[in-house]
Amino acid sequence: MEMAPFIEALRKDLAAVAHPGDLESTELVRRMGAAIEAWARLRLLEAVSQAAVELNAQLPSGSRVDVRLAGSDPALVYVEESRSPPPQADDGLTARISLRLSDALKREIENAASHEGVSVNSWINRALSRGVEERPRRPGRTLRGYARS
């Protein structure tokens, strides 16, 4: 979502307030227009983020809308997670482990699991499964060196 048209529309609305021929009010409006850009971008980003939260409440479990920044412009991106079941042992038995977490991380995991509509155990299993998936390595496709920006 390109924010420049919205910012420019705000500047034009603000310029319409200046009294024609009054250099002082014209200069004041010009300076306010320059100052308002950062505030307007922040408010528009907050509105887009709130829209994503409201959309996520209406989406089925396993899918969501993310807000991603492309430069300074936000983009709403639909994300649908794969629903592969966690791997099971060949004999059907379940392994148990003890895991110590900080209270803050435990709360975040519980919130994420609740948001996805699954148990904490299922959420952790999926997260760990994604983390250990074999990613194909492509020999000869490594880029090395230095770059300047």
N, C-alpha and C positions, 0 to 999 in steps of 0.2 A: 504494500500500500504506500504509494508515494505521498508524502505529507506536504510537499512544496505547494501544491494548489490550495490546500487548506490554509497554510500560513500566508500565502499571497492574498487570499480572500479576506483574511483578518486584517492585513495591512490596508487593503482597499476600504474596508468598513471603517477602520480607524481614520484613514485619510478623509473620509466623507464628513467627519466631525469638525475638521479644521474650517475656520472662516475664510472664504476666498479673499485674497489680498492681504490678509493679516499674517505678516511674516513670522511673528512670534508664535502664533498658534500652529502655523504650518511647520515650523522648526520643532516645536514640542511634539507634534504628532509624528514627525519623521523619527525623532529620537525614541519615542515610545514604541514605534513599529519595530525598530531594531532590537529593542530590549525585550519585546514580547515574544520573539521567535523561540527562545529557549523554553519559556514558560508554556507556550502553546504546544511545542513538541512533547513536553513532559505530560501535559494534560491529555493530549491525543493518545499517547502511549498508554496512559492509565485507562482510558476509555476502551482501547483495543484489548488490553489485558482483562478488563472486566467482562468484555464481550466473550472472550475465550473461556472464562470461568463459567459464565452462564450457559454457553454452548456445551461445555464438558458435563454439566449437570444433566443435560438432555441426551447425551450420547450413550450408547450401550457400553457395558464394561469391556475393557480391552482396547477401546479407541478413545482418542482425545484430540483436542485442538491445542497446538502449541503456538506461542508468540515468539517469533525469531526475528532478530534484527539483521537487516541487510544494509550495512552502513548505518545510517541513522533512521532508516525507514523500516517500520515493522511489517512482518508478513504473518498471516494466519496460516498454519500448516496442519492439515489433517493427518493424524498418525494412527495407524491400526497395528497393534502388536500381534505377533503370531501367537496362537493359542496352543502350542505344542505342550503335551503333558510332560511333567518332569520325568527324567529317565528312572526306571525301576531296576532293581537288581534282578538278575536272571532267575533266581530262586523265589522271587516275589517277596522276600523279606525286606524290611525297611531298616536302614542303618540309623543310629542315633548318635548325635554329637552334642556336647555342651558348648555353648557359645556365649561369651561375655560381651555385652554391648554397653555403651554409655546410655544413660536414660534418654538423652536427647536423640540419639540415633534410633533407639527402640521406638520412641514416639513417632519419628519420621517414617519408619518402616510400617508401623501400625496405621498411620494416616495414608500412606501409599497403598497398602493392602485394602483398606476400607474404601478408598477412592476407586480401586479397580474391582471391588466387590468379591475379593477372595480372602482366604485366611492368611494370617501372617506366615504360617508354614509354607503354604503354596506360593506366596509372593517371594519368599526367600529362595525356595527351590527353583523358581523360574529365573530369578536374578542370578543365582549361581550357575544355572545351566547356560544362560547366555554368556556369562563370563568365561566359561571354560570351553565353549564351542571351538572346534578346530576352524581356524581361518586359513584358507588356502594361501600359501606363499608363492609368489611369482618370482622365480629367480631371474636375475638380469633386469629387473624393473626398479632398481633402487636409484634414487637421485641423490648425488652427493655433491657438496661444494658450498659456495658462499653466494649470498645474494645481497643486493642493496635495495633499499626502498626509498 
